[in-house]
Amino acid sequence: MPRLSLWKDGTHSNDYKFFDRRISEMFTLGGTGILIHKYLGVEGEVLADATPTKPAYDAVSELNIQDLLFLENRDRKYDTSIYVSRGIYQVQDNSFDLSQFGLFIQTGTLFMVFHINDMVQLIGRKLINGDVLELQHLLDYNSLDDSVPVALKRFFVVSDAQFASEGFSPTWWPHLWRVKLNPMTASQEYKDILNNISSDPLDPNAAPVGDYLSTLNKYLKINDAVITQAEFDVPRSGYDSSVLYTKAVVPDGRPADPPGTGAVDGNVITADSTLSTADQQAVTSTAKVSGYGGGDGLAPNGLPVGNGIIFPTNANIGDYFLRLDYLPNRLFRFDGTRWNKVEDVTRTGLTPGAGNQTQLGSFINNDRTWTDASGQTRTERTSLSKALKPKADN
Amino acid sequence: MAQEFFYDAQIRRFITQFMRIVSNLQVEFGKTNTGAVALQRVPVYYGDSSRQVASILKNNSENMLSAVPAMAVYVYALQYDRERVQDPFLVSKVRIRERMYDPVTGNYLHEQGDLVTVDRPMPVPYKLTLKLDVWTSSTEQKLQLLEQLMILFNPALEIQSSDNYVDWASLTYVLLTDTSWSSRSVPVNAEEPIDIATMTFEIPIWISAPVAVKQFGVIKKIIASLYDSEGNLNIDILDNGRLISRQYFTPLNYGVLYSGNELILVKPEEIDNRRGGKYGTDDSWPALIDVYGGNFKNGISQIRLTTPAGYEVVGTAALHPTDKTRLLYTPFADTMPANTLNPVNAIIDPETVTVDSNILSPAAGTQYLILGDIGSYDNAQPSVAWPTSSGDNFVARANDIIKYINGEWTVAFDSLAAANVIEYVTNLNTGVQYRWHNSEWAKSVEGVYREGEWSLVL
């Protein structure tokens, strides 16, 4: 009679198979339903944009690495099929953490075990880092926001995977695969999942579930509110002098009549007026109250301003005109003979974006183009390292 | 009794503006359906949120997914900045002309509104330290954000908490003082799934007490040279007789010419230059009144004239209906100088006056102010028109006041003897009061009033 031994020289014995079936049965009996979003790999760059550290790949594969410098896979692709599996884990109380960084995250790290052979049979491989699991029994039907049309799904990401110590049978062969699960974030890596699960499978126009699960939209609205408040407090750089009154003076420095005084008001004096003292009667100011930060192109005392790229030919003395072809735009006043500069429009919006025309902002928010000698349209804004970089000269 | 509450949200506004500075940044976020690079805006919010609000934002569910990338701003420190302390007791004054505001239409008009003075107490310097946490899900994403952030601060970025023209505490700058690359340690273990870079910023700010916005118009004139070379209060300030060293400054340094019932603007140094040899200028009263702040009311606004004797004549003024260079002036009778001499019945020229009963036999006590000499001690015979009871010559000089009493004329006011005094007398014939000063008679309050000797009360 041979000596009793559960270890069979590296082979999976019937003892192993017996244990494995019994363990699999335990998952069927007592495991919880898990939906697996299988990580397929990254697509890599298109060939034209590929670089040595960001290569292009012929096919999507778990073996692909998108960024060979930072060793990251950011644009992950997930199987459109969802695999239904069973897993077992110890339910525990989670606490929310209002961390020192002010970011509201949860520390709900879980450790879950799967039956290895069932798992491999189901998805073709073991679970790996980056696979996303949806725990069906944690579906939340009671969102605080009643307008959310779907129950909130609970997603975890596999962040570690290994044989479970408790999954070794007396045959010394492992039967369980233990994965460490961290809460999934609404980040670039999982965009393929969140953007491809419809909130209503029956409605082809329904928003993806990620729109309801992610805090992004809420925080963007909050951010917008803060920006709106900031723009209300400081609409543009510099100081607003538009509500200040500017006293008009005649050329020799004496005060001019205020608007609404006697015959002067409303008495239009044209450039070809024969009145020798015409300009002395002009009631508009040649200057403005201005503060640090420059002008805004508005005429003193709220008087009307024309604008364009050429001066009007029928201007009256005291008229204001904003030349839009000057950069920055420039406000002029007509004195009967010539157009005199009043101010440059240098006040600008401060919110980062197209309305920000600070010196730096004009470089960043520059969408101007031009046509080169070969007839090709080129953008002005160019990364410094790529400016005038030689093209392939075949 | 509790101190009056004030709160101007000064630090709150700086935090708001700082959050705007770092807003609207984007990162690459995979590809679109067409294969183009997709961009996602990165939200910025205040990091030290209350637990209750954080729960609301999470829909009270563990299942909500935190959006990455994101940036959070929070106050790290607020310290008194002793190095920037300036005169704590300084009160800066700014004079501002506002445009007229129509509360009915809710629009500003082209005309002048209020003229105000803003008294600003010296604000208190503080150093506000903010931290910006940059939460990203990959190193590449972090670099995209940092590259967009770090070019902003070279060496600093200006920031304003308001665009109010008189808010001298609104403008400051943001300094990037430190950058912490990662909240994780390298090599990264699996315990910490998130990565946060932290940037530290310092903003030297000013916290201001409430200012005082007051109606302007108290200062009517400024007298220079208050102190002498030894630092003592100049005696000329107190002594009206020592005018030579005084300087008066008024808006545009206009004087006024009071003649008849009109006031005309004059520039003392150019009195007869711009009206064809006549006194006064062609300058417009409405224009000058606008300098003073407008709000002139015909018949209510006042002009005050300070006479050489120190009297202040107060009267109402009104714009002339057709001539803007003239102002109609009506002095209050009770502000006119009191007569120092008995009133005269008329002013006469002895050489041309009609000799009738008014001369030969006037009522007792009749007085005339004469414009020419009467009689001479050298005359052989007394004048028939000016008899005396003794039969002697009656002699009076031009500018004297003569009085008929006891059947003969006598000199009631001897102009030669009173050369250095100031007297006032009213002509009962016209009701005009005259002043004797510097050996001549003139209408008592008419004449030129230089800058500092007249004022406008709107």
Interface residues (C-beta under 8 A of the other chain):
Chain A: V46 D67 F70 E72 R74 D75 N94 F96 L98 F101 G102 L103 F104 I105 Q106 G108 L138 L139 D140 N142 S143 L144 D145 V148 L152 K153 R154 F155 S159 D160 K180 N182 P183 M184 T185 A186 S187 Q188 E189 K191 D192 L194 G210 L213 S214 T215 L216 K218 Y219 L220 I222 N223 V226 I227 Q229 A230 E231 D233 V234 P235 R236 S237 G238 Y239 D240 S241 S242 V243 L244 Y245 T246 K247 R254 P255 A256 D257 P258 P259 G260 T261 G262 V289 G291 Y292 N301 G302 L303 L350 T351 P352 G353 L360
Chain B: R13 T16 Q17 M19 R20 I21 V22 S23 N24 L25 V27 E28 F29 G30 K31 G35 Q40 R41 P43 V44 Y45 Y46 G47 D48 S49 R51 A54 S55 I56 L57 K58 N59 N60 S61 E62 N63 M64 L65 S66 A67 V68 P69 A70 A72 Y74 I96 R97 E98 R99 M100 Y101 Y108 L109 H110 E111 Q112 G113 D133 W135 S137 S138 T139 E140 Q141 I151 L152 E158 Q160 S161 S162 D163 N164 Y165 D167 S170 L171 S183 A190 P193 I194 I196 T198 L252 D283 S284 P286 A287 L288 D290 V291 G294 K324
